[in-house]
Each structure stands twice: as structure tokens, then as C-alpha cells.
Amino acid sequence: MATFALVHGAWHGAWCWERLAPVLEAHGHTTIAVDLPAEDPDAGLTRYAELTAAAMGDADDVVVVGHSLGAATIPLVASLRPVRHLVFLCGLVPEPGRSVTDRYGEDVFAPGFVGNTDTRADGASFWPDPAAAKRCFYHDCTDGDAEWAVSRFRAQSAAPRLEPWPGGGIPDVERTSILCRDERCIRPDWSRRISRKLLGVEPLELGGGHSPFVSRPAELAELLVRLA
């Protein structure tokens, strides 16, 4: 059985995997949900990778799942310790030497996503309007699930998006890209193009929006179990 290391994206935390983890565990797998220091202004992708690798302990047969901004962390984890498979879920797939901010001109984000956040004095961004966060991240969820998720949002420091990706390329391990066709955060056409260009894979596709771990955890778990 595999160990799934689950790495959340911006504004989220380990809580976002609470619907998915029990389904994976019901199949006999182990899950580790990493809670990254999103509000720490000094913690960038390198620090995120170090913390993720440390959280895995001595687990073997590890499948690392990185959601959204978390996808920029997971290849660095593979450079720190052995992993079997990298899964880029609705991911901001990293490009060597370039930061997330460097790539804003590539039409990464879906219409209506940019412009919804405010910035604190320390540079961290946050979502002041819960309705906008629900519309972008959780539009295909029940009202109760969307409210549950958005109420847990926190600020996200600028460091991970400003740090040029320090890796020399995606490590030579198995990798899979999963996109969602009804995205309101990351454009599906960008995900298809970048999966082929930077990962060398044809992405797998799910219905729904950016947060399938809440909107369709059983369907996502079934796909991950097949990969494992």
C-alpha cells in the first residue's frame, strides 16, 4: 500500500484534505496531510519542500500530491528524498529559474480569478469577500461544503510565488497531471499545454472545478488509487 503525502495550495491548509483522506485510507493506503506555514513571510518553496519531506518520516512507496501552488513544491520534495510518483493536481507546474509571478503573462488564470484578493502590509494576500472565494474555488460544491472550506481560508505570504523555482528540472520519477475541466482558477488549456511541455505527459481530466478533494473526493480517490 502507498503513502499519499498531500500538499495543499495557497490560502489553504491540511484541513482541505479531510474529505479525501478517509476515502484513500478505506482502500488501505496511508495519508499524510502537510500543514504549510502559509503566513510566514520567510517561508518559500524550498522551506515548504523541507517541511513536507520531514513530515513523511521514513515512509516508503510515497505518492506526493500537490494541489495548485503546492504543485510547485512537490518536485523539490523528490530532490530531498525518494518518492515513487508525483501528482500535479490542478497544479501550477514549476519552470526552472522562473517564479509564479514571472509567469502571470502566460494566461495561467481563468477569467474572473485575478483581482479578488487584497494584500496586507507584510505582503501576504487574502480573500476579503467569501462569496468571491466560493465562486472561484468551490462553485461546484454544496453551499455547506463551500462555507466550511472558505471559512478556513488564511492569508498566503508572497514568498512562494516570488521565489524563482530552484530546481534544475522535474526529477526523473513517475508523474501525473490532473486537471479539472470546469476550472475557475487555473485555465484548463494552460494546464494541458504545460503538462505536455514541462512534464511530458497528457493530463488526466476530471469534471468540476478547482477543489475536487471537496467536490468529488470519491472520484479523485479512485483515480489516485489507480495511480498507486
PyMOL commands that set and color helices and strands:
alter all, ss='L'
color gray80, all
select helices_A, chain A and resi 14-17+21-26+45-56+68-72+74-80+101-106+130-137+143-150+159-162+188-199+212-215+217-227
alter helices_A, ss='H'
color red, helices_A
select strands_A, chain A and resi 3-7+30-34+62-67+85-89+118-119+125-126+174-180+204-206
alter strands_A, ss='S'
color yellow, strands_A
deselect
rebuild
show_as cartoon
